[in-house]
Amino acid sequence: MRRAFALLGAVTFLTGSVLAGPEIVLKRARETRDQNNVRQGVASPAQPTQPVAPAAPPAATAPNPQLQQSLAKVRANLAAIQANATVTPGQKQQLTTNLLACAQGASKPSPGTVAALSESLTAAFAQKPLSEGSRNRLVSDLAVVLNPAKYTATQMQAVCGDVQAIFQANGMARREAVQIADQVKAVAAETQR
């Protein structure tokens, strides 16, 4: 009986692998690479010189103090969320407000889109908070998404993939990590107009 189940599982796996198109295989390979990079502390492709610490994207000029302040508030909002704790509507609203304050460009995301992202982030942190290094990396990725002027579309895709990888490496189910990454993409789409 066990042998039959093992054989059935192997056939199912091989059939799925054969039927999967090359784009699906490549997407999964990139996700695996990104997850491995997150686990090892390697910078995402969009941030080659910033593995963890700085929250603002690299720039030739001095970092914007207002942006730095807003990013510090976002970092503090996320750090304040404890595992298995109920996140208050006030905490969600404060995170939304601080994320909106991080958008410094001409195109700003809508409050509704940012509120949806904030809702997912607070739920994820209440489930299992990120380590300080991963949290800093997430905030750096969010800074890029909210201020995309200096980044290409390929770099933005890499940042969104990095967000997904950060949560998957933290133990979140792939489906939920993809949902957060999709919300980050929605914010990016609004800021790139």
MARLO-22341 format. One record per residue (C-alpha): residue number from 1; residue in three letters; x, z, y. Coordinates in Angstrom, 1 decimal, always signed. Each point is the difference from the previous one (the first is absolute). Layout:
<pts>
@resi=NUM resn=Ala u=X w=Z v=Y .
...
</pts>
This chain:
<pts>
@resi=1 resn=Met u=+0.0 w=+0.0 v=+0.0 .
@resi=2 resn=Arg u=+2.8 w=+0.9 v=+2.4 .
@resi=3 resn=Arg u=+1.8 w=-3.2 v=-0.9 .
@resi=4 resn=Ala u=-3.1 w=-2.0 v=+0.9 .
@resi=5 resn=Phe u=-0.3 w=+1.7 v=+3.4 .
@resi=6 resn=Ala u=+3.7 w=-0.6 v=+0.7 .
@resi=7 resn=Leu u=-0.3 w=-3.6 v=-1.0 .
@resi=8 resn=Leu u=-3.2 w=-0.4 v=+2.2 .
@resi=9 resn=Gly u=+1.8 w=+1.6 v=+2.9 .
@resi=10 resn=Ala u=+3.0 w=-2.3 v=-0.3 .
@resi=11 resn=Val u=-2.1 w=-3.1 v=-0.3 .
@resi=12 resn=Thr u=-2.0 w=+1.1 v=+3.1 .
@resi=13 resn=Phe u=+3.2 w=+0.7 v=+2.0 .
@resi=14 resn=Leu u=+1.5 w=-3.4 v=-1.0 .
@resi=15 resn=Thr u=-3.2 w=-1.9 v=+0.8 .
@resi=16 resn=Gly u=-0.2 w=+1.7 v=+3.4 .
@resi=17 resn=Ser u=+3.6 w=-0.9 v=+0.7 .
@resi=18 resn=Val u=-0.4 w=-3.6 v=-1.0 .
@resi=19 resn=Leu u=-3.2 w=-0.5 v=+1.9 .
@resi=20 resn=Ala u=+1.3 w=+1.6 v=+3.2 .
@resi=21 resn=Gly u=+1.1 w=-2.5 v=+2.5 .
@resi=22 resn=Pro u=+3.5 w=+0.0 v=+1.5 .
@resi=23 resn=Glu u=-1.3 w=+1.4 v=+3.3 .
@resi=24 resn=Ile u=-1.4 w=+3.1 v=-1.8 .
@resi=25 resn=Val u=+3.2 w=+0.5 v=-1.9 .
@resi=26 resn=Leu u=+2.1 w=-0.4 v=+3.2 .
@resi=27 resn=Lys u=-2.4 w=+2.4 v=+1.9 .
@resi=28 resn=Arg u=+0.4 w=+2.7 v=-2.7 .
@resi=29 resn=Ala u=+3.8 w=-0.5 v=-0.1 .
@resi=30 resn=Arg u=+0.1 w=+0.5 v=+3.8 .
@resi=31 resn=Glu u=-2.1 w=+3.1 v=-0.3 .
@resi=32 resn=Thr u=+2.3 w=+1.4 v=-2.7 .
@resi=33 resn=Arg u=+3.0 w=-0.8 v=+2.1 .
@resi=34 resn=Asp u=-1.5 w=+1.7 v=+3.0 .
@resi=35 resn=Gln u=-1.0 w=+3.1 v=-2.0 .
@resi=36 resn=Asn u=+3.6 w=+0.2 v=-1.4 .
@resi=37 resn=Asn u=+1.4 w=-0.3 v=+3.5 .
@resi=38 resn=Val u=-2.3 w=+2.8 v=+1.2 .
@resi=39 resn=Arg u=+1.1 w=+2.2 v=-2.9 .
@resi=40 resn=Gln u=+3.7 w=-0.6 v=+0.8 .
@resi=41 resn=Gly u=-0.4 w=+0.3 v=+3.8 .
@resi=42 resn=Val u=+0.9 w=-3.6 v=+0.7 .
@resi=43 resn=Ala u=-1.3 w=-1.5 v=+3.3 .
@resi=44 resn=Ser u=-2.8 w=-2.5 v=-0.2 .
@resi=45 resn=Pro u=+0.9 w=-3.6 v=+0.9 .
@resi=46 resn=Ala u=-1.6 w=+0.3 v=+3.4 .
@resi=47 resn=Gln u=+2.2 w=+3.0 v=+0.9 .
@resi=48 resn=Pro u=+3.5 w=-0.7 v=-1.3 .
@resi=49 resn=Thr u=+1.8 w=+2.6 v=+2.2 .
@resi=50 resn=Gln u=-2.6 w=+2.8 v=-0.2 .
@resi=51 resn=Pro u=-0.3 w=+1.6 v=-3.4 .
@resi=52 resn=Val u=-1.9 w=+3.1 v=+1.0 .
@resi=53 resn=Ala u=+0.7 w=+1.8 v=+3.2 .
@resi=54 resn=Pro u=-0.9 w=-2.1 v=+3.1 .
@resi=55 resn=Ala u=-3.6 w=-0.7 v=+0.4 .
@resi=56 resn=Ala u=+0.2 w=-2.8 v=+2.6 .
@resi=57 resn=Pro u=+0.9 w=-3.6 v=-0.9 .
@resi=58 resn=Pro u=+3.5 w=-1.0 v=+1.0 .
@resi=59 resn=Ala u=+0.3 w=-1.3 v=+3.6 .
@resi=60 resn=Ala u=+2.7 w=-1.0 v=+2.4 .
@resi=61 resn=Thr u=-1.4 w=+2.3 v=+2.6 .
@resi=62 resn=Ala u=-0.4 w=+3.8 v=-0.1 .
@resi=63 resn=Pro u=-3.1 w=+1.1 v=-2.0 .
@resi=64 resn=Asn u=-3.2 w=+0.5 v=+1.9 .
@resi=65 resn=Pro u=-0.3 w=+3.8 v=+0.5 .
@resi=66 resn=Gln u=-3.8 w=-0.3 v=+0.0 .
@resi=67 resn=Leu u=+0.1 w=-1.8 v=-3.4 .
@resi=68 resn=Gln u=+2.4 w=+2.6 v=-1.3 .
@resi=69 resn=Gln u=-2.3 w=+2.8 v=+1.0 .
@resi=70 resn=Ser u=-3.0 w=-1.7 v=-1.6 .
@resi=71 resn=Leu u=+1.9 w=-0.6 v=-3.2 .
@resi=72 resn=Ala u=+1.1 w=+3.6 v=-0.1 .
@resi=73 resn=Lys u=-3.7 w=+1.0 v=+0.4 .
@resi=74 resn=Val u=-1.0 w=-2.3 v=-2.9 .
@resi=75 resn=Arg u=+2.8 w=+1.5 v=-2.1 .
@resi=76 resn=Ala u=-1.2 w=+3.5 v=+0.8 .
@resi=77 resn=Asn u=-3.6 w=-0.9 v=-0.7 .
@resi=78 resn=Leu u=+0.9 w=-1.3 v=-3.5 .
@resi=79 resn=Ala u=+2.3 w=+3.0 v=-0.7 .
@resi=80 resn=Ala u=-2.8 w=+2.4 v=+0.8 .
@resi=81 resn=Ile u=-2.2 w=-1.3 v=-2.8 .
@resi=82 resn=Gln u=+0.4 w=+2.2 v=-3.1 .
@resi=83 resn=Ala u=-0.7 w=-1.0 v=-3.6 .
@resi=84 resn=Asn u=-3.5 w=+0.7 v=-1.2 .
@resi=85 resn=Ala u=-1.1 w=+1.1 v=+3.4 .
@resi=86 resn=Thr u=-3.1 w=-1.2 v=+1.9 .
@resi=87 resn=Val u=+1.0 w=-2.2 v=+2.9 .
@resi=88 resn=Thr u=-2.1 w=+0.7 v=+3.0 .
@resi=89 resn=Pro u=-1.7 w=-2.7 v=+2.1 .
@resi=90 resn=Gly u=+2.2 w=+1.3 v=+2.9 .
@resi=91 resn=Gln u=+3.2 w=-0.7 v=-2.0 .
@resi=92 resn=Lys u=-1.2 w=-3.5 v=-0.8 .
@resi=93 resn=Gln u=-0.9 w=-0.7 v=+3.7 .
@resi=94 resn=Gln u=+3.3 w=+1.4 v=+1.2 .
@resi=95 resn=Leu u=+1.9 w=-2.3 v=-2.4 .
@resi=96 resn=Thr u=-2.1 w=-3.0 v=+1.1 .
@resi=97 resn=Thr u=+0.7 w=+0.8 v=+3.7 .
@resi=98 resn=Asn u=+3.7 w=+0.4 v=-0.6 .
@resi=99 resn=Leu u=+0.2 w=-3.2 v=-2.0 .
@resi=100 resn=Leu u=-1.8 w=-1.9 v=+2.8 .
@resi=101 resn=Ala u=+2.4 w=+1.5 v=+2.5 .
@resi=102 resn=Cys u=+2.9 w=-1.5 v=-2.0 .
@resi=103 resn=Ala u=-1.2 w=-3.6 v=+0.7 .
@resi=104 resn=Gln u=+2.0 w=-1.0 v=+3.0 .
@resi=105 resn=Gly u=-0.5 w=-3.7 v=+0.0 .
@resi=106 resn=Ala u=-2.6 w=-2.2 v=+1.7 .
@resi=107 resn=Ser u=-2.1 w=-0.2 v=-3.1 .
@resi=108 resn=Lys u=-1.3 w=+3.3 v=-1.2 .
@resi=109 resn=Pro u=-1.9 w=+0.6 v=-3.2 .
@resi=110 resn=Ser u=-3.6 w=+1.0 v=+0.2 .
@resi=111 resn=Pro u=-0.8 w=+3.7 v=-0.3 .
@resi=112 resn=Gly u=-2.2 w=-0.7 v=-3.1 .
@resi=113 resn=Thr u=+2.8 w=-1.7 v=-1.9 .
@resi=114 resn=Val u=+2.4 w=+2.8 v=+0.8 .
@resi=115 resn=Ala u=-2.6 w=+2.6 v=-0.8 .
@resi=116 resn=Ala u=-0.5 w=-1.5 v=-3.5 .
@resi=117 resn=Leu u=+3.8 w=+0.1 v=-0.5 .
@resi=118 resn=Ser u=+0.1 w=+3.6 v=+1.2 .
@resi=119 resn=Glu u=-2.7 w=+0.9 v=-2.4 .
@resi=120 resn=Ser u=+1.9 w=-1.5 v=-3.0 .
@resi=121 resn=Leu u=+3.3 w=+1.6 v=+1.1 .
@resi=122 resn=Thr u=-1.5 w=+3.4 v=+0.4 .
@resi=123 resn=Ala u=-1.7 w=-0.3 v=-3.4 .
@resi=124 resn=Ala u=+3.3 w=-1.1 v=-1.6 .
@resi=125 resn=Phe u=+1.9 w=+2.9 v=+1.6 .
@resi=126 resn=Ala u=-2.7 w=+2.5 v=-1.1 .
@resi=127 resn=Gln u=+0.4 w=-1.3 v=-3.5 .
@resi=128 resn=Lys u=+3.8 w=+0.1 v=-0.1 .
@resi=129 resn=Pro u=+2.1 w=+0.2 v=+3.2 .
@resi=130 resn=Leu u=+3.1 w=-2.2 v=+0.3 .
@resi=131 resn=Ser u=+3.4 w=+1.5 v=+0.2 .
@resi=132 resn=Glu u=+1.6 w=+0.2 v=+3.4 .
@resi=133 resn=Gly u=+2.2 w=-3.1 v=-0.6 .
@resi=134 resn=Ser u=-3.0 w=-2.1 v=-1.2 .
@resi=135 resn=Arg u=-2.1 w=+1.3 v=+2.8 .
@resi=136 resn=Asn u=+2.6 w=-1.0 v=+2.6 .
@resi=137 resn=Arg u=+0.2 w=-3.4 v=-1.7 .
@resi=138 resn=Leu u=-3.8 w=-0.4 v=+0.1 .
@resi=139 resn=Val u=+0.0 w=+0.9 v=+3.7 .
@resi=140 resn=Ser u=+2.8 w=-2.6 v=+0.6 .
@resi=141 resn=Asp u=-2.1 w=-2.6 v=-1.8 .
@resi=142 resn=Leu u=-3.1 w=+0.9 v=+2.1 .
@resi=143 resn=Ala u=+2.1 w=-0.3 v=+3.2 .
@resi=144 resn=Val u=+1.0 w=-3.6 v=-1.0 .
@resi=145 resn=Val u=-3.7 w=-0.9 v=-0.8 .
@resi=146 resn=Leu u=-1.2 w=+1.4 v=+3.3 .
@resi=147 resn=Asn u=+2.7 w=-1.7 v=+2.0 .
@resi=148 resn=Pro u=+0.7 w=-3.3 v=-1.8 .
@resi=149 resn=Ala u=+1.4 w=-2.1 v=+2.9 .
@resi=150 resn=Lys u=+3.6 w=-0.1 v=-1.5 .
@resi=151 resn=Tyr u=-1.0 w=-0.6 v=-3.6 .
@resi=152 resn=Thr u=-0.7 w=-3.2 v=-2.0 .
@resi=153 resn=Ala u=-3.0 w=-0.4 v=-2.2 .
@resi=154 resn=Thr u=+2.2 w=+0.4 v=-3.1 .
@resi=155 resn=Gln u=+1.4 w=+3.3 v=+1.3 .
@resi=156 resn=Met u=-3.5 w=+1.2 v=+0.7 .
@resi=157 resn=Gln u=-1.0 w=-0.8 v=-3.6 .
@resi=158 resn=Ala u=+3.1 w=+1.9 v=-1.2 .
@resi=159 resn=Val u=-1.1 w=+3.0 v=+2.1 .
@resi=160 resn=Cys u=-3.5 w=+0.0 v=-1.5 .
@resi=161 resn=Gly u=+1.5 w=-0.3 v=-3.5 .
@resi=162 resn=Asp u=+2.3 w=+2.9 v=+0.8 .
@resi=163 resn=Val u=-3.0 w=+2.2 v=+1.0 .
@resi=164 resn=Gln u=-1.6 w=-0.8 v=-3.3 .
@resi=165 resn=Ala u=+3.2 w=+0.7 v=-1.9 .
@resi=166 resn=Ile u=+0.4 w=+3.4 v=+1.8 .
@resi=167 resn=Phe u=-3.4 w=+1.2 v=-1.2 .
@resi=168 resn=Gln u=+0.4 w=-1.4 v=-3.5 .
@resi=169 resn=Ala u=+3.4 w=+1.6 v=-0.3 .
@resi=170 resn=Asn u=-1.7 w=+3.3 v=+1.0 .
@resi=171 resn=Gly u=-2.3 w=-0.3 v=-3.0 .
@resi=172 resn=Met u=-3.0 w=-1.6 v=+1.6 .
@resi=173 resn=Ala u=-2.0 w=-2.5 v=-2.1 .
@resi=174 resn=Arg u=+0.8 w=-3.6 v=+0.8 .
@resi=175 resn=Arg u=-3.6 w=-0.8 v=+1.0 .
@resi=176 resn=Glu u=+0.0 w=+2.7 v=+2.7 .
@resi=177 resn=Ala u=+3.5 w=-0.9 v=+1.2 .
@resi=178 resn=Val u=-1.1 w=-3.6 v=+0.4 .
@resi=179 resn=Gln u=-3.0 w=+1.2 v=+2.0 .
@resi=180 resn=Ile u=+2.3 w=+1.8 v=+2.5 .
@resi=181 resn=Ala u=+2.3 w=-3.0 v=+0.2 .
@resi=182 resn=Asp u=-3.0 w=-2.2 v=+0.7 .
@resi=183 resn=Gln u=-1.1 w=+2.2 v=+2.8 .
@resi=184 resn=Val u=+3.6 w=-0.1 v=+1.4 .
@resi=185 resn=Lys u=-0.3 w=-3.8 v=-0.2 .
@resi=186 resn=Ala u=-3.3 w=+0.1 v=+1.9 .
@resi=187 resn=Val u=+1.7 w=+2.0 v=+2.8 .
@resi=188 resn=Ala u=+2.9 w=-2.5 v=+0.0 .
@resi=189 resn=Ala u=-2.4 w=-2.9 v=+0.3 .
@resi=190 resn=Glu u=-1.6 w=+1.6 v=+3.1 .
@resi=191 resn=Thr u=+3.3 w=+0.7 v=+1.7 .
@resi=192 resn=Gln u=+1.5 w=-3.4 v=-0.7 .
@resi=193 resn=Arg u=-2.8 w=-1.9 v=+1.9 .
</pts>
